[in-house]
């Protein structure tokens, strides 16, 4: 299993970013997928989840209405559209398939003026 996140960067408050996670080494489409984030000195936080058919999504209260999770099963890719970013969104963002105990390297998102 390999999960490769990308799309992070430095953005001003109120800005947007779109993260991607390319999955390989397993059949992507049947499984729900998650986005997590981890800020320095804080616990890893579940940000958003999506079901295998992409019809079911869940969000942490802190991002609901600002973030959108989606997937393209033909491309084995998971996305996270992040709008109205705030400094408290600064973290390393990681994707995850629930049954896999490993993690990718993540992608750093920094929100600062």
N, C-alpha and C positions, 0 to 999 in steps of 0.2 A: 504494500500500500504506500502510495506517495501522494501527499497533499502539498501543493505549491501555491502559496498566496502571493498576490501582487496588487499594486494599485495605490498603496499608501503614499504618504508624503506630508509636506508642510502646507497647511491651509489656514487662512484667516478665519476668525469667528464669523459664522454665517455662511461659510463656503460649503462646497460639496466635493465628495470623492466617490468613486465607484471601485470597490474592491472585487477581485476575482480570485477564485480558488480552482485550480485545475487538479482533478483527481485521476489517479491511474493505479493499476494493479488490482482492481476489483471492478465488479459490475456496478456502475454508479446509479442507474435509474431506479432500482428497487428500494433504495434506502433513503430515509430521512437524513437531512444534513443540518448542521448547526454552525453558527458563527459565535465565537467567544472573543473576549478581549481581556487583556491583563495590563493594568497600570502599575507603575512602580510602587511597591509596598502594599499592594492590594491583592485580594483574592481574584482568581480568574472568574469572570462573570459571563454567563450565558446571555448573549445579546439577542439572537434571533434563531428561529428554527423553521424548517420547511419540510413538508411531507414529500413522499416519493412522487406523487402526482402533481406536486406544486400547487394543489388547491388549498392546502392547509398551512397557514403560517402563524407563528407566535412571536411576540416581541417582549423584551423587558420593558417595564414601565418607563424607564429612563430614556428609551429611544423610540417608543411607539409614536407614530405620526411623523417621524423624521427619517427613519431608516426603512428600507424596503429590501427584503430578501427575495431572491429569485434563482431559478436554475435553468440550464439548457442541457437536457439529458443527451442530446445529440453530440454535444461538445464536451460532455463530462465536466461541466463547469458550474460552479456556484458563484453567485454574485451578492454583493451588499451595496446598495445605493444609499449613500449617507448625505442627507441635506441638513441645512441649518446647524452645521457643526459648532460645537461649543468647546471651550478649553477642557471641560471635564470628560470629553470624548477621547482625549489623548491617551493612547494605549497601543500595545501590540495586538493586532487582530489576527485570530487564528480560526481556520475552519476545522471541522471535525465530523467524522461519521461515528455514530454513538458506540458501535461495537469495537472500534479500534482504539487501543490504549495509547498509541503514539500521537505525536503532533508534528506539524510542519514547522518551518522556521518563523512563520508569521510575517506580517507586514506592519511597519510602524506608521501610525497616524499621529501627527502632531498638530494641534489646533492652537495657534498663537498669533497675536498681532505683532 
